Amino acid sequence: MRVAIACAAVLALALGACAGGAASSSEGRRSDSGQDAALVDALADTAPEAPLADITIDTRNTPSPDGTIDSTVDSNGDDANADSSVDGLAGADGSLDSTIDLATPDLACAPGQTRPCYSGPSGTAGVGACQMGTESCQQGQWGPCSGEVTPSAEVCNWQDDSCDGTVDNDTTCYYATRTALTLPSGASRVAFVDAMRGAAIGASSAWFTLNGGSTWQAATKPSSQTLRAVTAQPDGVVVAVGDGGTVLLSPDGGRTYSSIAVPTAARLNGVSFASGALVAVGDGGVIIRSTDGGATYTSVTPPTVQSLHAISGRGATSAYMLAVGAGGAILRSTNSGASFASVTSGTSATLRAVGYYSSWAIAVGDGGAAVRSTDSGASFSSVNLGTTAALHSALVPGGETLIAGGASTLWVSADGGATFQSRPAAASGSVTHLALRSPTALVAIHSGGGGHVAEGPVRFLDKSESVTLRAVAFSNASSSTQTALAVGSSGRLLRSTDGGATFNPVSVPTQTTLYAVSYSGTIAVAVGNSGTIIRSTDSGLTFAVVASGTTSTLYGVSVSGSTVVVVGSSGTILRSTNSGQTFGAVTSGTSSTLYAVTMKGSTALATGASGTILRSTNTGQSFAAVTSGVTNTLYGAYLYSATGAALAVGSSGRIVQSTNGGSSWATVTSGVTNTLYAVAIDFSTAVAVGSSGTVLRATSQGSSWSAVTAPSSTTLYGVFRRYGAADYVIVGASNTTMRSTDYGATFALTSFPYVTLYDAAAAGSALLLCGSSAFMARTLNASAFTYPDSTMPSTIYSAAESGSTLVAVGSSGAIARSTDGGVMWASVTSPTTSTLYAVAQASSGVFVAVGSSGAIVRSSNSGASFSAATSGVTATLRGVDCSSSTCVAAGSSGTLLRSTNGGSSWSPLTSGVTSTLYAVAFVDAANVVVVGSSGTILHSSNGGASFSAATSPSTSTYYGLLLLGQGRVLALDSLGRSVASADSGVRWTPHSPAIGTALYGGGQSGNVKMLVGAQAARASYIEP
């Protein structure tokens, strides 16, 4: 527009400001009419009232043809002179008329123009969360970049914030989600037996929980002394220690405690389990140790008189321990606390807490002191956490994760302590104690009262199922039997039908640790924690619970004909004369814990703590004490002949021998100091086993012994010989099974029953795991399992839920059905003999299963019966999933099929690939993901009507998919890794490191999420 202003006195000023300054003044480039009007008003305010000339200001955003501001460019932009002078000073009317053009000659863009923009590092746009923005032309220049997302620090949000191609990799995402934990008033320490059972102590009180800490109940305990520390074992044993040498022992998860006499009156500040031992530390450098589960203690000579404040074992099966205390003291044991040596800490500050696992350790204390070890506690280096506050707690949950707590803060490292991140605590007050409720759930207690549970994302419970096997037995009835039974932790019972060369799991009606098993003929009896007795009448194929009448822990059992004798804690002896159907108590005459019982003919021997040996000559009706000549705990005993050889073995390598059926005993030199847990004899040969892989052999029924090289250094708990044959079988910690076929001269590891887990499916409020060897396991919390009878003949490949009904499918067309959330199962007649690899729920009550040779079977009555459907293909179908009536099936050679009527009829789809496709998942009704070999990932956004290839971050085979809601998907591969999509399967990024064994599937039920795979691999997933 043009504005004419009468201007006389300021003509020169106006021309100078407008003409001479137009190129450099930002005001001269503006085209906003409001700003132009303001300029005009300002000029008008300075002009005299009598007009001497007219000045025309052209505010169009258009340059003059010659690039100058002249006086003759009119409203249409023409300039006849096209020069740089200000002409036209003498107009036709004699007046001074000047037209000034304020447009700029150096414009970068045109009005309304836009373009993409990005200010982040090259190569990051379009990666992860990073995206380009848009900038618009403003007054001839490009404006700010709007909408762009550039790299930022990683946070636990299921996104690649740093835009480096990997989700949540640059931050310690462990323990990202926090929830309040209800604690009893005054509770200062907690220890969890498992994810549901836990014990808490504080001052003179104690409590227990059966639901993960949601509610607590008062425990029964005899002492009023202040309690300082508590520890728990997976078998339910809890030990609390405190002032005045107080030691309390609970065999039932912290519900009831009894006082234990110990050789000190000093205040005890810390307690921890190690392999085969329990160790407590306290003021004045006091160390006491138990090798019988906390029942009796001996003093250990300390290398310091400094007060010790905490102790930690390296792991349940490790003999390594660390204790810390005043003056920066660190003590280290490599023999389960039998002796300690001082380690240089590099600090003089009092150390209050220590965490220890594998090769990693962290100790913390006063003034923010923190030191760490990366070599199993052999040496330590200083860690700067950036605080001078007192630190009271430390923990190493597993892997390279180190955690320290104090000053209302948690410090977490995921790289062995090389770097730490601080996280504000979720409750008021300093963090005074840390414990694990499960491998993925961290419990913190605060000085201000209360506590919280912090949980992390993907954390592997274990690469493979870790079972401690406590005992093994062959039938005593015949040398021809090849059947052996082994028992152990978490109610695990294994059965071998090839003389111990291979074992397979058997479902039993208990989850408590089983310590002993014995059988004769077809009758087998196993015993364990809390008075547990289970019995089989079919050589260990199936078991039922038998009432024991006691809650004592039962450590030993012997079956001879129809007589069964059981022994346990506090001198417990039970006896049955009807093959274990019912039991009655027998007076033992001792309060010592009895760990073993052996019986031949009418003679029975029981051995236990403090060298106790009891003998019966009337098949266990009554027992009398026999002098053993030793005070060592005797863990194992074996009677070869009622009138001949008997052996008992125990702590410190002790072996005692009898040649008269146990009437008298003499000490025999073993040549070792390791604890011996079991012994067996056949003919003239005897074999004894113990801690650190100890195997001893005698060829004179136990008179002289020599060491045998064992193929494992784990603690060995059980040994048994096959009656009348050359075979010995040994079992122990960490899945160890080994066998000799030359009377114990040499041993070789045998096959532990690593079941392959193929699927994890919702089962009401539980999660159902299924796999090879007809394996089924059911869990409510990802750590405690029951093993239902599946009725399946062999491998179970998949399971699916519809309400409370579950359908499982497997090899040779097998189908099984449960209507109570997976507790009880019944076989269903199958219309095919083809192996069925996958099953899915379509609409309510409709199940569809697919398998080899193009087999598809369908049920419309909640799995009560199935009929065959025509697939139109002969390719093996590996995966199927449905959303209401729409289903997609996938298989070999890139085969894709689709049904829109709940699986009744199917049509082929073009996949565009020749890869074998293993898994299908409907993220929602529109988005479908299919994965397979060679890194194949296919995605559909139209309910499976068509698919296109998605960019995969791996070329490995993907076997399974896990949906986590809100468009989030995990694809699981042959190396045990996962890749993640947060947008319903469109884009994928690496998500977890490899665990070295394939993951085949996953499932979730409520908060329980799990990935499963080969070698019984289990991974618990907790969302950040």
Sequence and secondary structure as in RCSB ss.txt:
>XXXX:A:sequence
MRVAIACAAVLALALGACAGGAASSSEGRRSDSGQDAALVDALADTAPEAPLADITIDTRNTPSPDGTIDSTVDS
NGDDANADSSVDGLAGADGSLDSTIDLATPDLACAPGQTRPCYSGPSGTAGVGACQMGTESCQQGQWGPCSGEVT
PSAEVCNWQDDSCDGTVDNDTTCYYATRTALTLPSGASRVAFVDAMRGAAIGASSAWFTLNGGSTWQAATKPSSQ
TLRAVTAQPDGVVVAVGDGGTVLLSPDGGRTYSSIAVPTAARLNGVSFASGALVAVGDGGVIIRSTDGGATYTSV
TPPTVQSLHAISGRGATSAYMLAVGAGGAILRSTNSGASFASVTSGTSATLRAVGYYSSWAIAVGDGGAAVRSTD
SGASFSSVNLGTTAALHSALVPGGETLIAGGASTLWVSADGGATFQSRPAAASGSVTHLALRSPTALVAIHSGGG
GHVAEGPVRFLDKSESVTLRAVAFSNASSSTQTALAVGSSGRLLRSTDGGATFNPVSVPTQTTLYAVSYSGTIAV
AVGNSGTIIRSTDSGLTFAVVASGTTSTLYGVSVSGSTVVVVGSSGTILRSTNSGQTFGAVTSGTSSTLYAVTMK
GSTALATGASGTILRSTNTGQSFAAVTSGVTNTLYGAYLYSATGAALAVGSSGRIVQSTNGGSSWATVTSGVTNT
LYAVAIDFSTAVAVGSSGTVLRATSQGSSWSAVTAPSSTTLYGVFRRYGAADYVIVGASNTTMRSTDYGATFALT
SFPYVTLYDAAAAGSALLLCGSSAFMARTLNASAFTYPDSTMPSTIYSAAESGSTLVAVGSSGAIARSTDGGVMW
ASVTSPTTSTLYAVAQASSGVFVAVGSSGAIVRSSNSGASFSAATSGVTATLRGVDCSSSTCVAAGSSGTLLRST
NGGSSWSPLTSGVTSTLYAVAFVDAANVVVVGSSGTILHSSNGGASFSAATSPSTSTYYGLLLLGQGRVLALDSL
GRSVASADSGVRWTPHSPAIGTALYGGGQSGNVKMLVGAQAARASYIEP
>XXXX:A:secstr
 EEEEE STTHHHHHIIIIITTTT SGGG   HHHHHHHHHHHHHHS SS  EEEEEE  S   TTSS  S   T
T   SS SSS   SS TTSSEEEEEE   S   S TT EEEE  S TT TTSTT B EEEEEETTEE   BS B 
     SSSS TT SSSTT SS  TT EEEEE   TT  EEEESSSS EEEEEBTEEEEESSTTSS EE B S  S
 EEEEEE TTS EEEEEGGGEEEEESSTTSB EE   S  S EEEEEEETTEEEEEEGGG EEEESSTTSS EE 
  S  S EEEEEES TT   EEEEEGGG EEEESSTTS  EEE  S  S EEEEEEETTEEEEEEGGG EEEESS
TTS  EE   S  S   EEEEEETTEEEEEETTEEEEESSTTSS EEEE SSSS EEEEEEEETTEEEEEETTS 
EEEEE SSEEEESS    EEEEEE SS TT   EEEEEGGG EEEESSTTSB EEE  S  S EEEEEEETTEEE
EEEGGG EEEESSTTSS EEE  S  S EEEEEEETTEEEEEEGGG EEEESSTTSS EE   S  S EEEEEEE
TTEEEEEEGGG EEEESSTTS  EEE  S  S EEEEEES TTS EEEEEGGG EEEESSTTSS EEE  S  S 
EEEEEEETTEEEEEEGGG EEEESSTTSS EE   S  S EEEEEE TTSS EEEEESTT EEEESSTTS  EE 
B     EEEEEEETTEEEEEETTTEEEEESSSS EE      SS EEEEEEETTEEEEEEGGG EEEESSSSSS 
EEE  S  S EEEEEE STT EEEEEGGG EEEESSTTS  EEE  S  S EEEEEEETTEEEEEEGGG EEEES
STTSS EEE  S  S EEEEEESSSS EEEEEGGG EEEESSTTSS EE   S  S EEEEEEEETTEEEEEETT
S EEEESSTTSS EE S   SS EEEEEEETTEEEEEEGGG EEE    
